[in-house]
């Protein structure tokens, strides 16, 4: 229930009222996504706060910090929306069940989801332009102008994400009209929608997420290949694979490779969870809510530890907190 489709808040209330909710369903559908969403809100808000503080103190943010701030803002808002079905489960009266309100929440969730995919793609394209060294003219042009292009790429992602919400909203409306009143107490849909009625929005829905996902994966693959070639040259020059610099390069390769794997699971979770009323296999994918809230949280943690400024800010925050606790104990 970590996604705010029009039926899910209503289904959360229904699940709250049933007495036969299994422990596994409660953990995977409610508790684990709630913990992931709360941690994601805190970590992404921290990323935004650190960059905002730097922007207030001095000149405008550099390109990398600007992307991180935008990505953190969108993901924090997305995780807040992901918490709404959980809130509806524990406090049904706190969430309005009127269809226009639920539909508006769903549109915002879809918009933030697409924006998150595009901002992630621009982040890794920026990393690729800074790290990789290809001889193709197009890549050399990207490498030379990426600093100037980043604000425009981020700004252009907003109307693109808005346009991408149209087929998704169309798809949700089709399901919403066909499945109204057909949600079981366990929160599952019992309706059947003709394939021809949803074929076009399903295809458009899938294609709307595909470009940023492929761009991000392509940039990550280029980064890994470039780092591997550079590491091989360094090893041949030094005659060993155990130097500190080489170990740092290998760690970077592993980090990007792990990111690609997790990002692929996240992409599949987003697609399958949205289409679970159409595809029986998707409805059985119980880990989707955990992945939907877990990946943005884990990735935020990775970004904090891999970025020097964010890492120092986190270390300083934890150090100040430890000193404060010691002072309180000494009183």
C-alpha positions as CSV (number, residue, x, y, z in Angstrom):
1,X,0.0,0.0,0.0
2,X,2.9,2.3,-0.4
3,X,1.5,3.9,-3.6
4,X,-1.4,6.3,-3.6
5,X,-3.5,4.9,-6.5
6,X,-7.2,6.0,-6.2
7,X,-8.3,2.6,-4.8
8,X,-5.5,2.2,-2.3
9,X,-6.5,4.6,0.4
10,X,-10.0,3.1,0.4
11,X,-8.5,-0.3,0.4
12,X,-6.3,0.7,3.4
13,X,-9.4,1.6,5.3
14,X,-11.0,-1.7,4.4
15,X,-8.0,-3.6,5.5
16,X,-8.0,-1.7,8.8
17,X,-11.6,-2.8,9.4
18,X,-11.0,-6.5,8.7
19,X,-10.1,-8.9,11.6
20,X,-8.3,-11.4,9.4
21,X,-5.2,-9.4,8.4
22,X,-2.2,-11.7,8.4
23,X,1.0,-10.7,10.1
24,X,3.0,-11.0,6.9
25,X,0.5,-8.7,5.0
26,X,0.6,-6.2,7.9
27,X,4.4,-6.0,7.9
28,X,4.9,-6.0,4.1
29,X,2.0,-3.7,3.2
30,X,2.0,-1.3,6.2
31,X,4.8,-1.4,8.7
32,X,7.9,-1.8,6.5
33,X,6.7,0.8,3.9
34,X,5.9,3.2,6.7
35,X,9.4,2.8,8.2
36,X,11.0,3.2,4.8
37,X,8.9,6.3,4.0
38,X,9.7,8.0,7.3
39,X,13.5,7.3,6.9
40,X,13.3,8.5,3.3
41,X,11.6,11.8,4.3
42,X,14.3,12.4,7.0
43,X,17.3,11.6,4.7
44,X,16.1,13.4,1.7
45,X,15.1,16.4,3.8
46,X,18.6,16.4,5.2
47,X,20.1,16.5,1.6
48,X,17.8,19.5,0.8
49,X,18.6,21.3,4.0
50,X,22.4,21.0,3.7
51,X,22.3,22.3,0.1
52,X,19.8,25.0,1.0
53,X,22.1,26.1,3.8
54,X,25.0,26.3,1.5
55,X,23.0,28.3,-1.0
56,X,22.0,30.8,1.7
57,X,25.5,31.2,3.0
58,X,27.3,31.7,-0.3
59,X,27.0,31.8,-4.1
60,X,24.4,29.6,-6.1
61,X,24.7,25.9,-5.9
62,X,27.0,24.0,-8.3
63,X,25.4,21.6,-10.8
64,X,25.8,18.5,-8.7
65,X,24.3,20.1,-5.6
66,X,21.5,21.6,-7.6
67,X,20.5,18.1,-8.9
68,X,20.8,16.6,-5.5
69,X,18.6,19.3,-3.9
70,X,15.9,18.9,-6.6
71,X,16.0,15.1,-6.3
72,X,15.9,15.2,-2.5
73,X,12.9,17.6,-2.6
74,X,10.9,15.5,-5.0
75,X,11.7,12.2,-3.2
76,X,10.8,13.7,0.2
77,X,7.4,14.8,-1.2
78,X,6.9,11.4,-2.8
79,X,7.6,9.6,0.4
80,X,5.1,11.8,2.2
81,X,2.5,10.8,-0.3
82,X,3.5,7.2,0.1
83,X,2.7,7.5,3.8
84,X,-1.0,8.4,3.2
85,X,-2.3,4.8,2.8
86,X,-0.5,3.9,6.0
87,X,-2.2,6.9,7.7
88,X,-5.5,5.8,6.3
89,X,-4.9,2.3,7.8
90,X,-4.3,3.6,11.3
91,X,-6.6,6.7,11.1
92,X,-9.3,6.4,8.5
93,X,-10.9,9.7,9.6
94,X,-7.6,11.6,8.9
95,X,-7.9,11.0,5.1
96,X,-10.7,12.2,3.0
97,X,-12.3,9.4,1.0
98,X,-13.8,11.8,-1.6
99,X,-12.8,10.7,-5.1
100,X,-11.6,14.1,-6.3
101,X,-9.2,14.4,-3.3
102,X,-7.9,10.8,-3.8
103,X,-7.5,11.4,-7.5
104,X,-5.6,14.7,-6.9
105,X,-3.2,12.8,-4.5
106,X,-2.7,10.2,-7.1
107,X,-1.8,12.7,-9.8
108,X,0.7,14.4,-7.5
109,X,2.3,11.0,-6.7
110,X,2.6,10.1,-10.4
111,X,4.1,13.6,-11.2
112,X,6.7,13.3,-8.4
113,X,7.5,9.7,-9.4
114,X,8.3,10.7,-13.0
115,X,10.3,13.8,-11.8
116,X,12.3,11.5,-9.5
117,X,13.2,9.2,-12.5
118,X,14.3,12.2,-14.6
119,X,16.3,13.9,-11.9
120,X,18.1,10.6,-11.2
121,X,18.9,10.3,-14.9
122,X,20.4,13.8,-15.0
123,X,22.4,13.1,-11.9
124,X,24.1,10.0,-13.4
125,X,24.5,11.7,-16.8
126,X,26.3,14.5,-14.9
127,X,28.5,11.9,-13.1
128,X,29.2,10.2,-16.5
129,X,30.2,13.5,-18.1
130,X,32.6,14.3,-15.2
131,X,34.1,10.8,-14.9
132,X,34.1,9.2,-18.3
133,X,36.4,10.2,-21.1
134,X,35.0,9.2,-24.5
135,X,36.2,10.5,-27.9
136,X,32.9,10.8,-29.6
137,X,32.0,14.4,-30.6
138,X,28.6,14.2,-29.0
139,X,30.1,13.1,-25.6
140,X,32.8,15.8,-25.8
141,X,30.1,18.4,-26.4
142,X,28.1,17.0,-23.4
143,X,31.3,17.1,-21.2
144,X,32.0,20.7,-22.2
145,X,28.5,22.1,-21.7
146,X,27.0,19.9,-18.9
147,X,27.4,22.6,-16.3
148,X,25.4,25.1,-18.3
149,X,22.8,22.5,-19.4
150,X,21.9,21.2,-15.9
151,X,19.5,24.0,-14.9
152,X,17.6,23.7,-18.2
153,X,17.5,19.9,-18.0
154,X,16.0,20.1,-14.5
155,X,13.5,22.8,-15.6
156,X,12.6,20.8,-18.7
157,X,11.9,17.7,-16.6
158,X,8.9,19.5,-15.0
159,X,6.7,19.8,-18.1
160,X,7.9,16.4,-19.3
161,X,6.8,14.8,-16.0
162,X,3.5,16.6,-16.2
163,X,2.8,15.3,-19.7
164,X,3.8,11.8,-18.6
165,X,1.0,11.9,-15.9
166,X,-1.7,12.1,-18.6
167,X,-1.5,8.4,-19.9
168,X,-1.1,7.2,-16.3
169,X,-4.1,9.2,-15.2
170,X,-6.0,7.8,-18.1
171,X,-5.1,4.3,-17.1
172,X,-6.1,4.9,-13.5
173,X,-9.4,6.4,-14.6
174,X,-10.1,3.3,-16.7
175,X,-9.5,1.0,-13.7
176,X,-11.3,3.3,-11.3
177,X,-14.5,3.3,-13.4
178,X,-14.4,-0.4,-14.0
179,X,-13.4,-1.4,-10.4
180,X,-15.6,1.0,-8.4
181,X,-17.2,-0.9,-5.6
182,X,-15.2,-4.1,-6.3
183,X,-12.5,-3.9,-3.7
184,X,-12.5,-6.8,-1.2
185,X,-12.0,-6.3,2.5
186,X,-8.4,-7.4,2.0
187,X,-7.8,-4.6,-0.4
188,X,-7.7,-6.6,-3.6
189,X,-9.6,-5.7,-6.8
190,X,-12.2,-8.2,-8.1
191,X,-13.0,-6.4,-11.4
192,X,-12.0,-7.5,-14.9
193,X,-11.1,-4.9,-17.5
194,X,-11.0,-5.6,-21.2
195,X,-7.5,-5.6,-22.5
196,X,-8.4,-3.4,-25.5
197,X,-9.7,-0.7,-23.1
198,X,-6.4,-0.3,-21.4
199,X,-3.9,-1.4,-24.0
200,X,-3.1,2.2,-25.1
201,X,-2.7,3.7,-21.6
202,X,-0.7,0.7,-20.4
203,X,1.8,1.0,-23.3
204,X,2.0,4.8,-22.8
205,X,2.5,4.2,-19.0
206,X,5.4,1.9,-19.6
207,X,7.0,4.1,-22.2
208,X,6.7,7.2,-20.0
209,X,9.1,5.6,-17.4
210,X,11.4,3.9,-19.9
211,X,13.4,6.9,-21.3
212,X,14.8,8.2,-18.0
213,X,15.5,4.6,-16.8
214,X,17.4,3.8,-20.0
215,X,19.4,7.1,-19.8
216,X,20.3,6.5,-16.2
217,X,21.4,2.9,-16.8
218,X,23.4,3.8,-20.0
219,X,25.2,6.5,-18.0
220,X,25.9,4.1,-15.2
221,X,27.3,1.5,-17.6
222,X,29.6,4.0,-19.2
223,X,30.8,5.1,-15.8
224,X,31.6,1.5,-14.8
225,X,33.4,0.8,-18.1
226,X,35.4,4.0,-17.9
227,X,36.4,3.3,-14.2
228,X,37.3,-0.3,-15.1
229,X,39.6,0.8,-18.0
230,X,41.2,3.4,-15.8
231,X,41.7,0.9,-13.0
232,X,43.3,-1.6,-15.4
233,X,45.8,1.0,-16.6
234,X,46.6,2.0,-13.1
235,X,47.2,-1.6,-12.1
236,X,49.4,-2.2,-15.0
237,X,51.5,0.8,-14.2
238,X,51.7,0.0,-10.4
239,X,52.0,-3.7,-10.9
240,X,49.4,-4.4,-8.1
241,X,45.6,-4.2,-7.5
242,X,46.0,-3.4,-3.8
243,X,46.8,0.3,-3.8
244,X,44.5,2.7,-1.9
245,X,43.6,4.5,-5.1
246,X,42.8,1.3,-6.9
247,X,40.7,0.1,-4.0
248,X,38.8,3.4,-4.2
249,X,38.1,2.9,-7.9
250,X,36.9,-0.7,-7.3
251,X,34.6,0.5,-4.5
252,X,33.2,3.1,-6.9
253,X,32.6,0.4,-9.6
254,X,30.8,-1.8,-7.1
255,X,28.7,1.1,-5.8
256,X,27.5,2.0,-9.3
257,X,26.9,-1.7,-10.2
258,X,24.8,-2.2,-7.1
259,X,22.9,1.0,-7.9
260,X,22.0,-0.3,-11.3
261,X,20.7,-3.6,-9.9
262,X,18.6,-1.9,-7.2
263,X,17.4,0.7,-9.7
264,X,16.2,-2.1,-12.1
265,X,14.2,-3.7,-9.2
266,X,12.7,-0.3,-8.4
267,X,11.7,0.3,-12.0
268,X,10.0,-3.1,-12.1
269,X,8.3,-2.5,-8.8
270,X,6.9,0.9,-10.0
271,X,5.6,-0.7,-13.2
272,X,4.2,-3.9,-11.7
273,X,2.6,-2.2,-8.6
274,X,0.7,0.3,-10.9
275,X,-0.5,-2.5,-13.1
276,X,-1.4,-5.0,-10.5
277,X,-5.1,-4.8,-11.2
278,X,-4.4,-5.8,-14.8
279,X,-1.7,-8.4,-14.5
280,X,-2.2,-11.3,-12.0
281,X,1.5,-11.7,-11.5
282,X,1.9,-8.1,-10.4
283,X,-0.9,-8.5,-7.8
284,X,1.2,-11.3,-6.2
285,X,4.4,-9.3,-5.9
286,X,4.2,-8.6,-2.2
287,X,7.6,-6.9,-1.9
288,X,6.6,-4.0,-4.2
289,X,5.5,-1.7,-1.4
290,X,8.8,-2.3,0.4
291,X,10.9,-1.6,-2.7
292,X,8.9,1.5,-3.6
293,X,9.7,3.2,-0.3
294,X,13.0,1.4,0.4
295,X,14.9,2.3,-2.8
296,X,14.6,6.1,-2.4
297,X,15.7,5.8,1.2
298,X,18.7,3.5,0.5
299,X,19.8,5.7,-2.5
300,X,19.6,8.8,-0.3
301,X,21.8,7.1,2.2
302,X,24.3,6.2,-0.6
303,X,24.3,9.8,-1.9
304,X,25.0,11.1,1.6
305,X,28.0,8.8,2.1
306,X,29.4,9.3,-1.4
307,X,29.1,13.1,-1.4
308,X,31.9,14.9,0.5
309,X,29.8,17.8,1.7
310,X,26.8,15.7,2.7
311,X,29.1,13.2,4.4
312,X,30.8,16.0,6.5
313,X,27.5,17.5,7.4
314,X,26.1,14.2,8.5
315,X,29.3,13.5,10.6
316,X,29.1,16.9,12.1
317,X,25.4,16.5,13.0
318,X,26.0,13.1,14.6
319,X,29.1,14.5,16.5
320,X,27.1,17.4,17.9
321,X,24.3,15.1,18.9
322,X,26.7,12.8,20.8
323,X,28.3,15.8,22.5
324,X,24.8,17.1,23.5
325,X,23.9,13.7,25.0
326,X,27.2,13.6,27.0
327,X,26.6,17.1,28.4
328,X,23.0,16.1,29.4
329,X,24.4,13.0,31.2
330,X,27.0,15.1,33.0
331,X,24.4,17.4,34.5
